[in-house]
Amino acid sequence: MNHHLTHEELAALIKTRAGITVAADAIEHPDATFDEFGVDSLGLLGIVGELENRYGTQIAPGAEMSKTPQQFLDAVNSSVKTGA
């Protein structure tokens, strides 16, 4: 699969799955953390579930424990790319 999850898509998923509105440009900042936005591991777990259903592949174990949006995007995009 060739899809690459973007900051914009992640921001939309945070809103729909975690119920928190976050601007895409805010999560693009390299030092941004999920804690700053009030997104916890349960919110990320909901996002992981949505992405696994969307892409039909498992997302890397532990992705829901990512501390930063960039860590999460890296884990998701790597999983989707390799079909892991």
Rosetta constraint file for C-alpha pairs under 8 A:
AtomPair CA 1 CA 80 HARMONIC 6.52 0.50
AtomPair CA 1 CA 81 HARMONIC 6.08 0.50
AtomPair CA 1 CA 83 HARMONIC 7.53 0.50
AtomPair CA 2 CA 80 HARMONIC 7.78 0.50
AtomPair CA 2 CA 81 HARMONIC 6.56 0.50
AtomPair CA 3 CA 77 HARMONIC 7.84 0.50
AtomPair CA 3 CA 80 HARMONIC 7.29 0.50
AtomPair CA 3 CA 81 HARMONIC 7.64 0.50
AtomPair CA 4 CA 77 HARMONIC 5.76 0.50
AtomPair CA 4 CA 80 HARMONIC 7.82 0.50
AtomPair CA 5 CA 9 HARMONIC 6.29 0.50
AtomPair CA 5 CA 10 HARMONIC 6.97 0.50
AtomPair CA 5 CA 73 HARMONIC 6.63 0.50
AtomPair CA 5 CA 76 HARMONIC 7.36 0.50
AtomPair CA 5 CA 77 HARMONIC 6.22 0.50
AtomPair CA 6 CA 10 HARMONIC 6.20 0.50
AtomPair CA 6 CA 73 HARMONIC 7.47 0.50
AtomPair CA 7 CA 11 HARMONIC 6.10 0.50
AtomPair CA 7 CA 24 HARMONIC 5.46 0.50
AtomPair CA 7 CA 25 HARMONIC 7.60 0.50
AtomPair CA 7 CA 27 HARMONIC 6.72 0.50
AtomPair CA 7 CA 28 HARMONIC 6.38 0.50
AtomPair CA 7 CA 73 HARMONIC 7.85 0.50
AtomPair CA 8 CA 12 HARMONIC 6.36 0.50
AtomPair CA 8 CA 23 HARMONIC 7.94 0.50
AtomPair CA 8 CA 24 HARMONIC 4.92 0.50
AtomPair CA 8 CA 25 HARMONIC 7.99 0.50
AtomPair CA 9 CA 13 HARMONIC 6.21 0.50
AtomPair CA 10 CA 14 HARMONIC 6.09 0.50
AtomPair CA 10 CA 24 HARMONIC 7.63 0.50
AtomPair CA 10 CA 73 HARMONIC 7.99 0.50
AtomPair CA 11 CA 15 HARMONIC 6.40 0.50
AtomPair CA 11 CA 21 HARMONIC 7.31 0.50
AtomPair CA 11 CA 22 HARMONIC 5.68 0.50
AtomPair CA 11 CA 23 HARMONIC 6.33 0.50
AtomPair CA 11 CA 24 HARMONIC 5.36 0.50
AtomPair CA 11 CA 27 HARMONIC 7.58 0.50
AtomPair CA 12 CA 16 HARMONIC 6.31 0.50
AtomPair CA 12 CA 21 HARMONIC 7.89 0.50
AtomPair CA 13 CA 17 HARMONIC 5.60 0.50
AtomPair CA 13 CA 18 HARMONIC 7.48 0.50
AtomPair CA 13 CA 47 HARMONIC 6.28 0.50
AtomPair CA 14 CA 18 HARMONIC 5.02 0.50
AtomPair CA 14 CA 19 HARMONIC 6.45 0.50
AtomPair CA 14 CA 20 HARMONIC 5.93 0.50
AtomPair CA 14 CA 21 HARMONIC 6.89 0.50
AtomPair CA 14 CA 22 HARMONIC 7.21 0.50
AtomPair CA 14 CA 39 HARMONIC 7.76 0.50
AtomPair CA 14 CA 43 HARMONIC 7.36 0.50
AtomPair CA 14 CA 44 HARMONIC 7.79 0.50
AtomPair CA 14 CA 47 HARMONIC 7.06 0.50
AtomPair CA 15 CA 19 HARMONIC 4.60 0.50
AtomPair CA 15 CA 20 HARMONIC 4.65 0.50
AtomPair CA 15 CA 21 HARMONIC 4.94 0.50
AtomPair CA 15 CA 22 HARMONIC 7.06 0.50
AtomPair CA 16 CA 20 HARMONIC 7.67 0.50
AtomPair CA 17 CA 43 HARMONIC 6.42 0.50
AtomPair CA 17 CA 46 HARMONIC 5.74 0.50
AtomPair CA 17 CA 47 HARMONIC 5.86 0.50
AtomPair CA 18 CA 39 HARMONIC 6.85 0.50
AtomPair CA 18 CA 42 HARMONIC 7.96 0.50
AtomPair CA 18 CA 43 HARMONIC 4.54 0.50
AtomPair CA 18 CA 44 HARMONIC 7.32 0.50
AtomPair CA 18 CA 46 HARMONIC 7.11 0.50
AtomPair CA 18 CA 47 HARMONIC 7.63 0.50
AtomPair CA 20 CA 37 HARMONIC 7.69 0.50
AtomPair CA 20 CA 38 HARMONIC 7.54 0.50
AtomPair CA 20 CA 39 HARMONIC 7.34 0.50
AtomPair CA 22 CA 26 HARMONIC 6.98 0.50
AtomPair CA 22 CA 27 HARMONIC 7.40 0.50
AtomPair CA 22 CA 37 HARMONIC 7.01 0.50
AtomPair CA 23 CA 27 HARMONIC 6.81 0.50
AtomPair CA 24 CA 28 HARMONIC 6.40 0.50
AtomPair CA 25 CA 29 HARMONIC 6.98 0.50
AtomPair CA 26 CA 32 HARMONIC 7.24 0.50
AtomPair CA 27 CA 32 HARMONIC 5.87 0.50
AtomPair CA 27 CA 33 HARMONIC 7.78 0.50
AtomPair CA 27 CA 69 HARMONIC 6.10 0.50
AtomPair CA 27 CA 70 HARMONIC 7.93 0.50
AtomPair CA 28 CA 32 HARMONIC 7.36 0.50
AtomPair CA 28 CA 69 HARMONIC 7.56 0.50
AtomPair CA 28 CA 70 HARMONIC 7.48 0.50
AtomPair CA 30 CA 70 HARMONIC 7.11 0.50
AtomPair CA 31 CA 68 HARMONIC 7.58 0.50
AtomPair CA 32 CA 36 HARMONIC 7.02 0.50
AtomPair CA 32 CA 68 HARMONIC 6.10 0.50
AtomPair CA 32 CA 69 HARMONIC 7.05 0.50
AtomPair CA 33 CA 37 HARMONIC 7.14 0.50
AtomPair CA 33 CA 67 HARMONIC 5.73 0.50
AtomPair CA 33 CA 68 HARMONIC 4.33 0.50
AtomPair CA 33 CA 69 HARMONIC 6.50 0.50
AtomPair CA 34 CA 38 HARMONIC 6.26 0.50
AtomPair CA 34 CA 39 HARMONIC 5.10 0.50
AtomPair CA 34 CA 40 HARMONIC 6.86 0.50
AtomPair CA 34 CA 67 HARMONIC 5.95 0.50
AtomPair CA 34 CA 68 HARMONIC 5.54 0.50
AtomPair CA 34 CA 69 HARMONIC 6.55 0.50
AtomPair CA 35 CA 39 HARMONIC 5.80 0.50
AtomPair CA 35 CA 40 HARMONIC 6.78 0.50
AtomPair CA 35 CA 67 HARMONIC 7.54 0.50
AtomPair CA 39 CA 43 HARMONIC 5.89 0.50
AtomPair CA 39 CA 44 HARMONIC 7.15 0.50
AtomPair CA 40 CA 44 HARMONIC 6.44 0.50
AtomPair CA 41 CA 45 HARMONIC 5.95 0.50
AtomPair CA 41 CA 64 HARMONIC 5.35 0.50
AtomPair CA 41 CA 65 HARMONIC 5.69 0.50
AtomPair CA 41 CA 66 HARMONIC 7.99 0.50
AtomPair CA 42 CA 46 HARMONIC 6.36 0.50
AtomPair CA 42 CA 64 HARMONIC 7.49 0.50
AtomPair CA 43 CA 47 HARMONIC 6.50 0.50
AtomPair CA 44 CA 48 HARMONIC 6.09 0.50
AtomPair CA 44 CA 63 HARMONIC 7.84 0.50
AtomPair CA 44 CA 64 HARMONIC 4.83 0.50
AtomPair CA 44 CA 65 HARMONIC 7.59 0.50
AtomPair CA 45 CA 49 HARMONIC 6.20 0.50
AtomPair CA 45 CA 64 HARMONIC 5.15 0.50
AtomPair CA 46 CA 50 HARMONIC 6.29 0.50
AtomPair CA 47 CA 51 HARMONIC 6.19 0.50
AtomPair CA 48 CA 52 HARMONIC 6.07 0.50
AtomPair CA 48 CA 59 HARMONIC 6.67 0.50
AtomPair CA 48 CA 63 HARMONIC 7.51 0.50
AtomPair CA 48 CA 64 HARMONIC 6.81 0.50
AtomPair CA 49 CA 53 HARMONIC 6.26 0.50
AtomPair CA 50 CA 54 HARMONIC 6.09 0.50
AtomPair CA 51 CA 55 HARMONIC 5.93 0.50
AtomPair CA 51 CA 56 HARMONIC 7.94 0.50
AtomPair CA 51 CA 59 HARMONIC 7.64 0.50
AtomPair CA 52 CA 56 HARMONIC 5.38 0.50
AtomPair CA 52 CA 57 HARMONIC 5.27 0.50
AtomPair CA 52 CA 58 HARMONIC 5.43 0.50
AtomPair CA 52 CA 59 HARMONIC 6.27 0.50
AtomPair CA 53 CA 57 HARMONIC 7.37 0.50
AtomPair CA 55 CA 80 HARMONIC 7.14 0.50
AtomPair CA 57 CA 79 HARMONIC 7.71 0.50
AtomPair CA 57 CA 80 HARMONIC 6.90 0.50
AtomPair CA 57 CA 83 HARMONIC 5.88 0.50
AtomPair CA 57 CA 84 HARMONIC 6.53 0.50
AtomPair CA 58 CA 79 HARMONIC 7.06 0.50
AtomPair CA 58 CA 83 HARMONIC 7.38 0.50
AtomPair CA 58 CA 84 HARMONIC 5.89 0.50
AtomPair CA 59 CA 63 HARMONIC 7.01 0.50
AtomPair CA 59 CA 75 HARMONIC 7.28 0.50
AtomPair CA 59 CA 76 HARMONIC 5.80 0.50
AtomPair CA 59 CA 79 HARMONIC 5.32 0.50
AtomPair CA 59 CA 80 HARMONIC 7.18 0.50
AtomPair CA 59 CA 84 HARMONIC 6.68 0.50
AtomPair CA 60 CA 75 HARMONIC 6.05 0.50
AtomPair CA 60 CA 76 HARMONIC 6.79 0.50
AtomPair CA 60 CA 79 HARMONIC 5.77 0.50
AtomPair CA 60 CA 84 HARMONIC 6.81 0.50
AtomPair CA 62 CA 66 HARMONIC 7.09 0.50
AtomPair CA 63 CA 71 HARMONIC 7.96 0.50
AtomPair CA 63 CA 72 HARMONIC 5.81 0.50
AtomPair CA 63 CA 75 HARMONIC 6.04 0.50
AtomPair CA 63 CA 76 HARMONIC 7.25 0.50
AtomPair CA 64 CA 72 HARMONIC 7.45 0.50
AtomPair CA 66 CA 71 HARMONIC 5.75 0.50
AtomPair CA 66 CA 72 HARMONIC 5.40 0.50
AtomPair CA 67 CA 71 HARMONIC 6.85 0.50
AtomPair CA 67 CA 72 HARMONIC 7.69 0.50
AtomPair CA 68 CA 72 HARMONIC 6.41 0.50
AtomPair CA 69 CA 73 HARMONIC 6.09 0.50
AtomPair CA 70 CA 74 HARMONIC 6.04 0.50
AtomPair CA 71 CA 75 HARMONIC 6.24 0.50
AtomPair CA 72 CA 76 HARMONIC 6.13 0.50
AtomPair CA 73 CA 77 HARMONIC 5.87 0.50
AtomPair CA 74 CA 78 HARMONIC 5.93 0.50
AtomPair CA 75 CA 79 HARMONIC 6.15 0.50
AtomPair CA 76 CA 80 HARMONIC 6.15 0.50
AtomPair CA 77 CA 81 HARMONIC 5.95 0.50
AtomPair CA 78 CA 82 HARMONIC 6.16 0.50
AtomPair CA 78 CA 84 HARMONIC 7.98 0.50
AtomPair CA 79 CA 83 HARMONIC 5.53 0.50
AtomPair CA 79 CA 84 HARMONIC 4.84 0.50
AtomPair CA 80 CA 84 HARMONIC 6.74 0.50
